[in-house]
Amino acid sequence: MPRKVQTLTPEKQLEIKTKIVQRLVKEVTYYHKEVKENEEKLAKMKADNADFHDIKKFQEVLDESNMMIPDSQTRLKKSVDELSTFLSETNTDTMAESEWLRIAKDFVTEHSSS
């Protein structure tokens, strides 16, 4: 039996889009932190004259983490742009008291230029 198509209210759409941006901000922050920690570990491994193969493998791990940053930032920018477009195209007057509206506007202001 086919699923019923559920129409989402603008408030629910706002909440979903805002939570997506929220998650991606955390993801970008996490990858930056991970890269910094891995760079420190790699430097320590080199200073301790660790096995060449261990250093090489850990360098690969660091390179993978570095590759994730631009991808995450691209997805964050796309989501912020979608949220910004949604806010400009939707009548937000009915959501004036909404906490999600305040959070969404903060995210758009903070991350629109990133």
C-alpha positions in Angstrom: 0.0 0.0 0.0 1.5 3.4 -1.0 2.4 5.8 1.8 0.3 8.9 2.2 2.1 12.1 1.1 2.4 14.2 4.2 2.5 18.0 3.7 4.7 19.7 6.1 3.8 23.0 7.7 6.1 25.9 7.2 7.0 25.7 10.9 8.0 22.0 10.6 10.0 22.7 7.4 11.8 25.5 9.2 12.6 23.2 12.1 13.9 20.5 9.8 16.1 22.9 7.8 17.4 24.6 10.9 18.3 21.2 12.5 20.2 20.3 9.3 22.3 23.4 9.5 22.8 22.9 13.2 24.1 19.3 12.5 26.4 20.5 9.7 27.9 23.3 11.9 28.7 20.6 14.5 30.2 18.4 11.8 32.5 21.1 10.3 33.6 22.0 13.9 34.3 18.3 14.6 36.4 17.8 11.5 38.5 20.9 12.2 39.1 19.6 15.8 39.9 16.1 14.5 42.5 17.5 12.0 44.2 19.6 14.7 44.4 16.6 17.0 45.7 14.3 14.3 48.3 16.8 13.3 49.5 16.9 16.9 49.6 13.1 17.0 51.5 12.9 13.8 54.0 15.4 14.9 54.5 13.5 18.2 54.9 10.2 16.2 57.6 11.9 14.0 59.3 13.3 17.1 59.3 9.9 18.8 60.8 8.3 15.6 57.8 5.9 15.3 57.8 3.2 12.6 57.8 4.7 9.1 54.8 2.6 8.1 52.8 3.8 11.1 53.6 7.4 10.3 52.6 6.8 6.6 49.3 5.2 7.6 48.5 8.0 10.1 49.3 10.6 7.4 46.7 8.9 5.3 44.2 9.2 8.1 45.0 12.9 8.4 44.7 13.4 4.7 41.2 11.8 4.8 40.2 14.1 7.6 41.5 17.1 5.6 39.4 16.0 2.6 36.2 16.0 4.7 36.5 19.6 5.7 35.7 21.2 2.2 32.9 18.6 1.6 31.3 19.5 5.0 31.7 23.2 4.4 30.1 22.9 0.9 27.1 21.0 2.4 26.8 23.6 5.2 26.9 26.5 2.7 24.2 24.8 0.6 22.0 24.2 3.6 22.4 27.7 4.8 21.5 29.0 1.4 18.4 26.8 1.3 17.4 28.0 4.8 18.0 31.6 3.7 15.9 31.1 0.6 13.1 29.4 2.6 13.1 32.3 5.1 12.9 34.9 2.3 10.1 33.0 0.4 8.0 32.0 3.4 5.7 34.3 5.4 7.4 34.2 8.7 4.9 36.6 10.4 2.9 33.6 11.7 6.1 32.3 13.3 7.1 35.5 15.1 7.3 33.8 18.5 9.0 30.7 17.1 12.3 29.7 18.7 13.3 27.9 15.5 12.8 31.2 13.6 15.2 33.0 15.9 17.8 30.1 15.7 17.4 30.0 11.9 18.0 33.7 11.5 21.0 33.5 13.7 22.5 30.6 11.6 21.8 32.5 8.4 23.5 35.7 9.7 26.4 33.8 11.2 27.1 31.4 8.3 25.9 33.1 5.1 29.3 34.4 4.2 31.2 31.1 4.9 
